[in-house]
Amino acid sequence: MTTQELDTLRRELSEISAFVKGRVAPVREEQVRLADAVSGLAEMGKDLRRRALTSGAEAAGGRVESGPYMGFDALDLSICRSLLGAARAHGGGSRLDEWGAHLRAAMDSLTSGSGDELTHTAQASQLWRDVHLETMVASLFSRISMPTNPFDVPLQLGDVSWYPGEENVSVRSSEASTGKQTLTAHELVAEVPWSLTLEEDAVIAMLPEVRRTLVRNASEVIDDVLLNGDRTASGGINSEGGTIRRTEPGKAQWLVGFDGLLHLPLVDNVSQGNDLGGGVTAGAYSQLLKLLGKYGVRSNESVFVTDVNTYLTSLSISEVETVDKLGSAATILTGQLGVVYGHPLIVSEQMGLASASGKVKANGAGNTTGRILAVNRSQWRVGFRRELSIETERVLQKRQNVMVVSLRLAFAERSGVRSKATHTALQYNVTGVTG
């Protein structure tokens, strides 16, 4: 390419940049609109994945084809059966018998027998699959089904020693040091009360919303505790200047029994936390990778996680915003910043704004700064002793059905010595992300 051609190309890029800056100003409203569009596409992708996973069951007749329960799958019918059982436990009349007859017929259409093949294990598995598809943080890490509690995961630590080889001469064997990662499960329980007239039509109308609520709430609370878990009730990472009670709605889950991702750079190894004290830049992300060191090299292992406000502000980073810097992938055109320095960027609604210290003030005042977390996925494990259990009870005094939903999960980092762990890092006091 000649010098004249290079000059022409630079001039054209400059004109494109000027046009974009002048005609498509990156105002916050436009960023929010684009972010909503990206979120919609993500939801569509989840739905497609979910359909792909369940397509085999559907092809085999996994949904009721006719009658009052048309379109229901095994899990929907299971929830209905649970509700019917709770109602019958307190007596009932012919209406419940009619409901039960329709329900048995619907179950028969999905199974070769009476419907008893729809065991709780299969039902929970299907619901759990939906929950796992909705999680953003939990799905980053290796997941283990725990046969016992606690459960020790064997590890091999240290490097194998290598020696020059000689013919007919055996070399010294290496004795690799071994260790274990202990997962201890803790329980989370929620009650989902909802009023219901004991009529079949009411069940059919309410069930889709009940199921969506269960999936959404379960996925949100799992991500929440993995990020924000803190056993310290007073002056912790979620309670600066105050105390969280185990009965406090919306906050009690943080006291689940283990410390989450944010706790490590804020409390356990503060050298892994950096007080940015300024606006978000590309340099803020690269600095996190430097803090990770060897754990930040492989893009398939280390990821960034940030709050919504910081993500939206990151769309305006000069290195990625305009066409002359990033071409057709410029954030001003795509409204999307999914990769930074080759590492995935995950946006979590469960990571809230914080104070300048990186911790969240208990009273909510002063939580105006953003945070960017960098974590190596291979160094953390999530364990489940009980995935998702649903039981239904009828509360006559309130004329409600109460679904008791519970799970038991564990979360641990690989080394077992958090004070020295360098696989997780945090930029906090990221300013200019609100307003």
Steps between C-alpha positions, in 0.01 A plus 500: 500500500644836399541804725225680307260207555583495872429872526169451320405218737587708808294789364200276438522349851521847647190607307310191616600568860390862475169393347433245775590743778290773349193301395480214754590654834544232766248640746402286797146446373637348181735278698215375714287432191781306337569311822134402520518374142808294581326363810204401285727312261663324795159390627415374154823301497415344837160403371654337193745306716220392728295381204798310365548325833136405529437420134563132555232478769256698288559278199419202718167645605631697801210747497130444547335519158138564595262572785515757782874450544593532132860616459605406854818296548590255777620773734182705460290194581722423798438843649127456444509163674684657794233768529223242477662295774523804728133579441387143565694490827242744638196329350318577182195425294405387157685788338832359625402155373432649157829682509680177595335306217609755240851504644535120490381498140760762408775302673393181324549675167870552584580163653441132440343448842296703743732797516699382801804480275520881531719473806617797702854444376401544135281799578774672698751425224286677241441805719868510594598503135287811450660663805852423378427659161397822675808538720778730383764449772440142618523366145859631476635241744533123514194354669516191720217287635603428859436139610578598861522817706772610537656360184876498434611555142850350449756733348855467370713796602854584395695423183643171382882491487664420164853358441721429198448144380777244449470164332447210742511737798188566702432852613387615840124493538313813596282497805241760420355656809129442539226694665126532515232761461223465755148596400255556785139548397272758659126527464293778347124490553218716367124495522293590196144578614225556248127517526310238304135415459492122497377462149681341214473806278669715765790257524552506125494879493744545790748222435713663224566802721578281802753303298663813355524649849667188641758486221575872507530527879712185532747610232523850648569388856767249389691769310443742787659283769790392278589866449400658831510219757647620830475328837564830679168658599640829638730721296536242223529555126122543480447676833753783531393712798220264601383146566307247293250279683439138399131587469547811284329462160720554197821487705487193724618274216847656517553330837456158339820357654781560250686802367451589135717635219500866608607410853843378389644829360311718751586307819708183460780629277464878468804520271269358232270801529580835339345835586459641150376838618402607149295425194502169320764461229650219298796524735277407794433164338862434404612585853274225632663248270838604638371440854396150395848433361522147362128453572411777256681370195253250357189665362302176529556495877490858629196727465386845605179551698355846550187680615249643254603865544869432446422290195294778341775750573758261352319526167643851471865402546678677216695190395180310418237767436567638156520351152854622434625303803298178477325506162163328477542365857500854646269520800326807358370276220449169685408622849688196623832449673529126549879459494779715648861415413372162380332417832119466532315780680203380707240750622326401823200675649601343832814714523380829642660842527724553801664770708850631432642216713358238265259382769126563503367735765226342706270805483538535123634857517824559310483188286586684180818340366545203272708186521675273249586146609749275324499131586663183374218251456719192555584601857147488641244221530129496566352196670137399548394252764133566422419670174141619532225364722138617482232413753152646520287569806149644522457786752129513564505815714640704213338297223840452343719230360855536629777344295811439708801507269845403624848407380836421656812636335869542569764733358874483549820618340767251401804587711330503839714800605304809403752739654752400233267431208564713190247346262234764576535880484279808527494859380284703737412868544429529129352848477275667245268202454184660636297802392 
